[in-house]
Amino acid sequence: MKTTAFIKKYYIDRSNSQSIKWSRGKKLGCLPMWIADMDFKCDERVTKALKDFIQAGDYGYANLPEDYYRVFIDWHEKRNGVSYKQEWIRFTRGAVNAMFQVLHSLTQKNDAVMINTPLYPPFKAAIKNSGRKVIESPLQYEDGYFTFNYRDIEKKFKTRNVKMLMLCSPHNPLGRVWKKGELEELFELCHKYHVLVCADEVHSDIIMPDQEFVPALSLKKYQKQTVSIIAASKSFSLAVFSHCHVVIPDKKLRDRFIRYQQEHNTASVNVLNALPTYYNYLYGEEWLNTVNNVIFENYQYLKRELGEYLEMTNLEGSYLLFLNLGEYNISSSAAECLTDKCHILANPGESFGKGYENWVRLNLATSPENIKTATERILQLIKTK
Ligand SMILES: Cc1ncc(COP(=O)(O)O)c(C=O)c1O
């Protein structure tokens, strides 16, 4: 499908909806480009299938669709060449909930858990609120490119008794799609120092041209030390349903996770909330491919217009762009400057890590028209400086 036809058919005006993103924008008189959801409605076949379920009125206890696991497994096999087994898959109420359950079941109180910053804030919050210690290893930055600082990671693995690495792949807010070699080097260190890996892969379906997503569990050598958090919630904008999977190949780790779920009564799956994932995996591929094109076009436009003035990450995956307002930031925080001067709501850089006050995270999963409006407002700020 052409991107223009897609926007015409699937862009939704959310300004009068219950959308958190848009209601805050409206309250502040801003174009909302914060929070990670999309301004597009699902493929029409998905909406119809959900409507049919609701309309049938049978709201008793229900099984998952018989082929739910096959559809899930086929999706990931076909898109990324990774083979999951049905018995490896557990369910949680969203990805952040999965982080908590993984931390509680596979680490102990006061254990050290590493993250690579700047990073989506709930990682750190989940570790802290679970009574574990946060060990930060900042990513290294050079020419718009962030990568792991392996020396720092190894030093901290050696000296801080790290038990788990929580990896964001693709990375929020940096839009990095980690290369196979980068992951292998990282996982080899984890292997050497007996550090478990929990890979949050919820952005793995939004991958820009010429990039290849490498699932953590496709690296067979490291499967026994790795669990993955996988969802369709970012791919198809299904946040309201809070449905997520934790994939655990190693039986010992899986048994610990299952025991935790049994003890806390979190093992069951909400079937209604699982249906949008199922129907999107069945019917949503063309929709998703077009969304990827829309995001790439939005990114290219923004880069073309603003690239000569502002530093920004090279978007490899996700729809989240990290942008440095640099000298044009005339407030204590770039996000505040964008709100006050450009009437744009963005996520503040400093919420992802110390020292990023001049940066903002912008959500590009919207119409080209909104991207154009945002770009013009930022250009205005640049030109009046
Ligand atoms: C990497 C990552 N993990 C988890 C989440 C939150 O997922 P959920 O709403 O399913 O808890 C987000 C949301 O933006 C995210 O970017």
The ligand as an ORCA input file, in Angstrom:
! r2SCAN-3c Opt
* xyz 0 1
  C      11.398     -0.763     25.367
  C      10.044     -0.649     25.983
  N       9.633     -1.592     26.864
  C       8.419     -1.535     27.441
  C       7.527     -0.514     27.140
  C       6.196     -0.481     27.810
  O       5.444     -1.572     27.437
  P       4.077     -1.924     28.204
  O       3.165     -0.766     27.962
  O       3.637     -3.174     27.545
  O       4.398     -2.095     29.634
  C       7.912      0.484     26.225
  C       7.012      1.583     25.925
  O       7.334      2.538     25.276
  C       9.193      0.404     25.637
  O       9.614      1.320     24.766
*
